[in-house]
Amino acid sequence: MKVAVVGATGLVGTRMLEVLSERNFPVTELYPVASEKSVGRKITFKGREWTVVSADDAIAARPDVALFSAGAGASRELAPKFAAAGCRVVDNSSFWRMDPTKKLVVPEINGDVIGKDDMIIANPNCSTIQMLMPLAPLHKAYRIKRIVVSTYQSVTGTGYKALNQMEAERAGKKWGEYPAVYPYPIDENILPHIDVFLENGYTKEEMKMVNETHKILRDDTIAVSPTTVRVPVKGGHSESVNLEFEKEFDLDEVRRLIAEMPGCVVQDDPEHNVYPMPLYAWGKDEVFVGRIRRDPSVKYGLNLWCVADNLRKGAATNAVQIAELLISKGFLPKE
């Protein structure tokens, strides 16, 4: 299969290449696409060197599928061009997610929505994906009325420049002595601010969680109240999730439902200090769930804590899983 990776030299793009290799995705020709300054650069994939090409050259090669992680601007401009060339696009940016004509997909939850006419498919936001993985089976069983979520999101969610900022601060550089992508130092600090603030006082990141939850679960009645926070962690996002259901639930059944959800792992033994942490989720594809307990302050209330690698299941792995789903549905060649 001819595969393009748009944004191949970025943090998510490099993870996409890793995941394609690890999962033995049937790549026969690879077209790594990056900015003009990176064209001609060599990257290694499955023991072979490949040359970074321009988007125009990749489109001319008519790939079967393109995985995008180059930002909303690139997705807006280039995704329709790839699609017009007969290429299926899986886009990791925010640009197409809330377009009513585009599907927003977590394969384990709503992979059934993809049809043969879907040429551009949106990958959800990292924080939304990991929250909904354990919540989807609970919603099916008990109907979620309300979600209150606070996130603890790592700097790799912003990209290489944010990681460089934190490393510069940890090396002892003073504010102003290094390029900064955040409005304040991030090391030894916490920023209750991800993406831009909107008129309603919420950030774009927070509203993504609201809107994407409704679209993926196909239920606009769920009340969602998010606070998204950037923390000085290299990789792996964490979330504290409070749920209110419409009906009574059993804690053992809650744990069973989450454990049976493909891609979820329950780590919930507080007596022995067993609970999810980003340090151990980093580099893995699963969503880890723990601290599962009743909320005694509200009828039918539940608290849980979930952690996932934001670059993998939160981005690259989910995108590759969508491409695998396209194969299984017969919309891409099997080899």
Secondary structure by P-SEA (a helix, b strand, c coil): cbbbbcccccaaaaaaaaaaaaacccccbbbbbbccccccbbbbcccbbbbbbcaaaaaaacccbbbbcccaaaaaccaaaaaaabbbbbcccccccccccccccccccccccccccccbbbbccaaaaaaaccaaaaaacccccbbbbbbbcccccccaaaaaaaaaaaaccccccccccccccccccccccccccccccccaaaaaaaaaaaaaaccccbbbbbbbbbccccbbbbbbbbbbbcbbbbaaaaaaaaaacccccccccccccccccccccccccbbbbccccccccccbbbbbcccccccccccaaaaaaaaaaaaaacccccc
